[in-house]
Each structure stands twice: as C-alpha cells, then as structure tokens.
Amino acid sequence: MMQWKRLLTPQRLGKQAPEDLQLDRTCFQKDCDRIVFSSPFRRLKDKTQVYSLSKNDYIRTRLIHSLEVSCVGRSLGRIVGYEVVKRHQLEKYELSGSDFGDIVSAACLAHDIGNPPFGHSGEDSIRQGFASWYNGASTLKDCLNRQQKSDFDLFEGNAQGFRILTNIEMHHRHGGMQLTCPTLAAFTKYPRESSIPVNVLNNYTGCSAKKYGFFQAEKELFNEVAQILGLIRHHNNTYWWVRHPLAFLVEAADDICYSIIDVEDGYRMGYISYEDTRALLSDIALINIDEQEFSEAEKVKRLRGKSINNLIQEAADNFLAREKEILTGTFDQNLLSLSKYAPQLENISKTVTKKVFLHPDILGMRIAGYEVLGKLFAEFVDAALRTSKKGELIALMLPEKYRPLETESTYQKILRITDYISGMSDSYATTLFQKFSGISIK
C-alpha cells in the first residue's frame, strides 16, 4: 500500500534530498510559480481549447482553461487534503490540507502544457505525419526500435508535457524545471510507456492505461519519481505504475471544467441555444433562477458556477470514500464516472459533440490543423535528417535549440522536431505553413 507521507515527499526531481517545508512559501507553491513563469505555459494563450484562432475575446484558450482547472484542482485538493490529514495524523509530518491543494493546483496548471497547436487534431496530425514519413522512408526507419516508433505512432501531448517539465525547460540540469516529485506524479495521469506487450496489458481496462505519459527518452526520469514516492509498479519488466492518488483529482478537475465550460462557450458562440444550455446545466446546478431578474448570459454564468461547485464536492466525496482502494492501487476509475450526475454529464458530452465539435466551423479548423501540422512535420523531419536539398535550407530555419546534432540518433532528431512543432502556437504554425506553401511570401 502507498503511504501518504512518502507520496507527499517534498523532494525535487534532480535533487538528492527533500526540501525543508517552509510554511511561508512551500516547495509546492514554488512549483506553481515555476510553471506560470515558464515559456511553454505562456504559449498556451494562443493554443486551441475548442475554437481555433477565435476572434471572440470571451472564448477560452488553453491558457485560460489551464488556470480554471487549476482553481478547481486547488479546491478539490484542499477538501480531500484536510480530511486525509485528519484521518492519518499527517500534521505531525508538517503536512496540511493546503499542501494537497497546492500540488493538485500545480499539476493542473501544467496538465495541457505539452499539447500541440489545434488541440487533439494536432496530436492526430503529428501521428499521421510520422506514419506518412515512416512508410516512405527506406533505410532510416530501421534506426527506430519498436518502443521508439510507438512513441510517434501514438504521439501524446501528455508525454510531451512530462518531457517539457523534466527535460526541455532548464535542459542544462537533471530534472529540467526540477518540480517536486509529488507534482510530477500528480501531473502524470497515464503512468506508463507507449509500448506495452498485449500479454502484459492483459485486457486491463483501468482509466490510467488508456494513453501513455512519458516517452522512451524520459522513462528513467519517471522511474526516478516513482521510486522516490513509492508508487506501485504494475509489472516488473515494463515502465508502468499505478497512479499517484492526486492524479485522480487532476483528472476530475479537468473533466469538470471542460464538461461544464464547453457548454457555456458553446452558448457564447451561438452553437447551443439558451434553452438547451439551461436544460443541460440545471439538473447539475440544482438552483432556481429568477428568469426576470438576470440576463441570459448572467443566468448561464450562475448555472455554470453552481454546477462546478456541486461536481467538486461530488468528486471529493467519491475520492474519500475510496481512499483505501486508491492507496492499494486497486481503484482505477474516473471519479466523475461514479457521480450521481454521470447521466447528465453523458448528455452534455453527446450534445456538445453534436452541436459544437461536429459543427462545420469547428470541423473546418480541425481539418486545417491536419494540413498545417502534417506539412510542417514532414518538412522539418526531412530537414532534421537531411534527406533533400530543400531540407538543408529548412534546417537553417530551425531555432538553434531544436537543431539536431550529428551525434544524435534518428529517434532524438525526430523528438527535436516534435518538440518544436508541439511548442508552436496556432498562429505561428499557420503563418509558417503559409510561408512554406508559398501562400504568403514576404
């Protein structure tokens, strides 16, 4: 069974010993600060949440979404934390409920930091770009082993995020940003490598194995985190662990925000009517609104706020009810799937998919994202591997930190390109695509 004292060890990745727990500014609060002041976090201001390159200032970007998720995560962490501290007398180790809140808040701030431009379409387009290159490659593709190839076949923004936090930012030192191990583990919702044999997975259906959380390049860094915190290993011969308990709260905070806020943004963009918005949120908010007193927009805000509040309490209660199972690694479900509001959330998901994600405007931007990132990936991989004269010219356009070294393997060279592309904003990727396509020549 995992132990809270060890799970909350205030040790930074790359450091040899835990930090002292300063009460005025804890190491977990410093994690939040390091993330907020980082370049990849700032670039989230121009990355798609749902609506790419929106001219509507009200609509959320990845940056605003991350800040909102962090607020929800802080509340979830504190509600759970104060009860867990009381249950296990953790105050004798100078731990408090606010530490739980700060860890979850920091992990939530970073939860989308590795996402490429154009949302999940960006991940898909990088996967397809790699598949297209790999199928057309001749001798070079033999330079990738099965695990390395799987990293690109299944390219994941979550793994890219772990890479940014532990390797790319402040790359000159071991552990990169050197966040605390509890924050890094709470961030990692999918604590496994990309390629696990079918006989090892053995039809495992837990939610933490749906995707993967780190590349081959960073698997030893996560192993270091897991060893420090005492995470339970699923299988001795693979890089696969059970979740850090607080990762369930990070997942819940994200789910709460995008479920409810996608409805509000859909209403603001005119894709979901006020009547439908009110119907979708009322059964979660459980409040009576005076139809005469407020404008429609104000009523939607009140429904959104109360819905989020009720879901926070539900998720916290579900976590606390299953704390022992979580610590033994036998619980692996989405907390909101256990909620009494699960049918309403399922209805929201279906409605938002139909009225927003499948709207021609959104589909058009998603298709454009495939074109933009697919072309950029192909062009820059050719440049990194020097497979053409044009590639040699494009290589000169790569910022110095992304230029592959002659001594690097093919895997490392392609990783540099995915680092560069996934770090782009929507606007920058679009501008570069237009320039490479001859659409905009200046």
SEDOVEX-299607 format. One record per residue (C-alpha): residue number from 0; x, y, z. Coordinates in steps of 0.5 Angstrom, whole numbers. Layout:
residues N
   k     X     Y     Z
 NUM     X     Y     Z
...
***
This chain:
residues 442
   k     X     Y     Z
   0     0     0     0
   1     2     7    -2
   2     4    12     4
   3     2    19     4
   4     8    21     8
   5    12    18     2
   6     7    20    -3
   7     8    28    -1
   8    16    28     0
   9    18    35    -2
  10    24    33    -6
  11    25    36   -13
  12    27    31   -19
  13    34    32   -20
  14    36    34   -12
  15    39    29    -7
  16    35    31    -1
  17    28    33     1
  18    27    41     2
  19    25    44     8
  20    18    45     9
  21    17    53     9
  22    11    55    12
  23    11    62     9
  24    12    59     2
  25    12    52     1
  26    16    48    -5
  27     9    46    -8
  28     7    53    -8
  29    14    54   -12
  30    12    49   -17
  31     6    53   -19
  32    11    59   -19
  33    16    56   -24
  34    10    53   -28
  35     7    60   -29
  36    13    64   -31
  37    15    59   -36
  38    15    60   -43
  39    11    54   -45
  40     6    56   -40
  41     5    63   -43
  42     5    60   -50
  43    -2    57   -48
  44    -5    63   -49
  45    -5    62   -57
  46    -7    55   -57
  47   -14    52   -58
  48   -18    49   -53
  49   -24    48   -58
  50   -24    54   -62
  51   -18    55   -66
  52   -16    63   -68
  53   -22    65   -65
  54   -24    73   -65
  55   -28    73   -59
  56   -25    75   -53
  57   -29    71   -49
  58   -28    64   -51
  59   -23    60   -47
  60   -16    59   -50
  61   -11    53   -47
  62    -8    58   -42
  63   -15    61   -39
  64   -17    53   -39
  65   -11    51   -35
  66   -12    57   -30
  67   -19    55   -29
  68   -17    48   -28
  69   -12    50   -23
  70   -17    53   -19
  71   -22    47   -19
  72   -16    43   -17
  73   -14    47   -11
  74   -21    47    -8
  75   -21    39    -9
  76   -14    38    -6
  77   -16    42     0
  78   -23    39     1
  79   -19    32     0
  80   -13    34     4
  81   -16    37    10
  82   -20    30    11
  83   -14    26    10
  84    -9    30    14
  85   -14    29    20
  86   -15    21    18
  87    -8    20    18
  88    -5    25    23
  89     0    28    18
  90     0    34    21
  91     6    31    25
  92    10    31    19
  93     8    38    18
  94     4    37    12
  95    -3    41    12
  96    -9    40     7
  97    -7    46     3
  98    -1    42     1
  99    -5    38    -2
 100    -9    44    -6
 101    -2    47    -8
 102     0    40   -11
 103    -6    39   -15
 104    -6    46   -17
 105     1    46   -20
 106    -1    39   -23
 107    -7    42   -26
 108    -3    49   -29
 109     1    44   -33
 110    -4    39   -35
 111    -4    42   -42
 112     3    45   -43
 113     5    39   -48
 114    -1    40   -52
 115     1    42   -60
 116    -3    47   -64
 117   -10    46   -66
 118   -12    41   -60
 119   -13    34   -60
 120   -13    35   -68
 121    -5    37   -67
 122    -4    30   -64
 123    -7    26   -69
 124    -4    30   -75
 125     3    29   -72
 126     2    22   -71
 127    -1    22   -78
 128     5    26   -81
 129    10    21   -77
 130     6    15   -81
 131     7    18   -87
 132    14    19   -87
 133    16    13   -84
 134    12     9   -89
 135    16    13   -94
 136    23    12   -91
 137    28     7   -93
 138    34     6   -89
 139    33    11   -84
 140    27     7   -81
 141    31     2   -79
 142    34     6   -74
 143    28     6   -69
 144    27     1   -65
 145    19    -2   -63
 146    19     3   -57
 147    21     9   -60
 148    17     8   -66
 149    11     7   -61
 150    12    14   -58
 151    11    17   -65
 152     6    13   -67
 153     2    14   -61
 154     4    21   -60
 155     2    24   -54
 156     1    31   -51
 157     1    28   -44
 158     8    25   -45
 159    11    32   -49
 160     8    35   -42
 161    13    31   -38
 162    18    32   -43
 163    18    40   -42
 164    17    40   -35
 165    23    35   -34
 166    28    36   -40
 167    27    41   -44
 168    26    47   -40
 169    32    49   -36
 170    35    43   -40
 171    42    44   -38
 172    40    41   -31
 173    38    34   -29
 174    30    34   -28
 175    29    40   -32
 176    25    45   -28
 177    26    41   -22
 178    19    41   -20
 179    17    37   -14
 180    16    29   -15
 181     9    29   -12
 182     7    35   -17
 183    10    31   -23
 184     7    25   -21
 185     0    28   -20
 186     1    31   -27
 187     2    24   -30
 188    -5    21   -31
 189    -2    16   -35
 190     4    13   -32
 191     6     8   -37
 192    11     8   -43
 193     8     8   -50
 194     9     1   -52
 195     7    -5   -47
 196     6   -12   -50
 197    -1   -14   -50
 198     0   -20   -46
 199     3   -15   -40
 200    -3   -11   -41
 201    -8   -17   -41
 202   -14   -13   -43
 203   -13    -8   -37
 204   -19    -3   -37
 205   -17     2   -32
 206   -17     9   -34
 207   -10    10   -32
 208    -8     6   -38
 209   -12     9   -44
 210    -6    13   -46
 211     2    14   -44
 212     5    19   -40
 213    12    19   -42
 214    17    18   -48
 215    23    13   -48
 216    27    19   -47
 217    24    21   -40
 218    22    14   -38
 219    28    14   -33
 220    26    20   -30
 221    19    18   -29
 222    22    12   -26
 223    26    16   -21
 224    20    20   -19
 225    16    13   -18
 226    22    10   -13
 227    22    17    -9
 228    15    17    -8
 229    14     9    -7
 230     9     8   -13
 231     6     1   -14
 232     9    -2   -20
 233     4    -6   -25
 234    10   -10   -28
 235    17   -11   -26
 236    19   -12   -34
 237    15    -5   -36
 238    15     2   -34
 239     8     2   -32
 240     6     4   -25
 241    -1     6   -21
 242    -3    13   -21
 243    -1    18   -15
 244    -7    19   -12
 245    -7    26   -13
 246    -7    25   -21
 247   -15    23   -20
 248   -16    30   -17
 249   -12    33   -23
 250   -17    29   -28
 251   -23    30   -24
 252   -21    38   -24
 253   -20    38   -32
 254   -26    34   -33
 255   -31    38   -29
 256   -28    45   -33
 257   -29    42   -40
 258   -35    39   -39
 259   -39    45   -36
 260   -35    50   -39
 261   -36    47   -46
 262   -43    48   -45
 263   -42    56   -43
 264   -37    57   -49
 265   -42    54   -54
 266   -47    58   -52
 267   -43    64   -52
 268   -41    62   -59
 269   -48    61   -61
 270   -48    54   -63
 271   -52    52   -57
 272   -59    56   -55
 273   -60    59   -48
 274   -66    54   -47
 275   -61    48   -49
 276   -56    51   -44
 277   -61    52   -39
 278   -63    45   -39
 279   -56    42   -39
 280   -54    45   -33
 281   -60    46   -29
 282   -60    39   -27
 283   -53    39   -24
 284   -53    46   -21
 285   -60    45   -18
 286   -62    52   -17
 287   -68    56   -18
 288   -66    62   -23
 289   -71    68   -23
 290   -72    69   -30
 291   -74    76   -30
 292   -68    79   -26
 293   -62    77   -30
 294   -60    77   -37
 295   -59    70   -41
 296   -51    71   -40
 297   -52    72   -33
 298   -56    66   -32
 299   -51    62   -35
 300   -46    64   -31
 301   -49    62   -25
 302   -51    56   -27
 303   -44    54   -29
 304   -41    57   -22
 305   -46    52   -18
 306   -45    46   -23
 307   -38    47   -22
 308   -39    47   -14
 309   -43    41   -14
 310   -38    37   -18
 311   -32    39   -14
 312   -36    36    -8
 313   -38    30   -11
 314   -31    28   -14
 315   -28    30    -7
 316   -33    25    -3
 317   -32    20    -8
 318   -24    20    -7
 319   -25    20     0
 320   -30    14     0
 321   -25    10    -4
 322   -18    13    -1
 323   -16     6     1
 324   -17     3    -5
 325   -13     8    -9
 326    -7     7    -4
 327    -7     0    -5
 328    -8     1   -13
 329   -14    -3   -14
 330   -18     3   -16
 331   -17     6   -23
 332   -24     9   -25
 333   -25    17   -27
 334   -28    20   -21
 335   -34    23   -24
 336   -36    17   -27
 337   -38    15   -20
 338   -42    21   -19
 339   -50    22   -19
 340   -49    27   -24
 341   -46    22   -29
 342   -52    21   -34
 343   -53    29   -34
 344   -45    29   -36
 345   -46    24   -41
 346   -52    28   -44
 347   -47    34   -44
 348   -42    30   -48
 349   -47    28   -53
 350   -50    35   -54
 351   -43    39   -54
 352   -40    33   -59
 353   -46    34   -64
 354   -47    42   -64
 355   -40    44   -63
 356   -35    39   -65
 357   -38    37   -71
 358   -41    44   -73
 359   -38    46   -80
 360   -34    52   -77
 361   -30    47   -72
 362   -29    41   -77
 363   -26    46   -82
 364   -21    49   -77
 365   -19    41   -75
 366   -18    39   -82
 367   -14    46   -83
 368   -10    43   -77
 369    -8    37   -80
 370    -6    40   -86
 371    -2    45   -83
 372     2    41   -78
 373     2    35   -83
 374     6    39   -87
 375    11    42   -82
 376    12    35   -79
 377    14    33   -86
 378    18    39   -88
 379    22    39   -81
 380    24    32   -81
 381    27    32   -88
 382    31    38   -85
 383    33    34   -79
 384    35    28   -83
 385    38    32   -89
 386    34    28   -94
 387    34    33   -99
 388    37    40  -101
 389    30    43   -99
 390    31    40   -92
 391    38    43   -92
 392    35    50   -93
 393    29    49   -88
 394    34    46   -83
 395    37    53   -82
 396    31    56   -80
 397    30    52   -74
 398    32    55   -68
 399    38    53   -65
 400    36    49   -59
 401    32    45   -64
 402    37    44   -69
 403    39    36   -69
 404    46    34   -67
 405    50    30   -72
 406    52    25   -66
 407    44    24   -64
 408    40    18   -66
 409    35    19   -71
 410    30    18   -65
 411    33    24   -62
 412    33    28   -68
 413    25    27   -69
 414    24    28   -62
 415    27    35   -63
 416    22    36   -69
 417    16    34   -65
 418    19    39   -59
 419    19    45   -64
 420    12    43   -67
 421     8    42   -61
 422    11    48   -58
 423     8    53   -63
 424     2    57   -62
 425    -4    56   -67
 426    -2    63   -70
 427     5    61   -71
 428     4    55   -74
 429    -1    58   -79
 430     4    63   -81
 431    10    58   -82
 432     5    54   -86
 433     3    59   -91
 434    10    61   -92
 435    13    54   -93
 436     7    53   -98
 437     8    60  -102
 438     1    63  -100
 439     5    68   -96
 440    11    71   -99
 441    14    77   -95
***
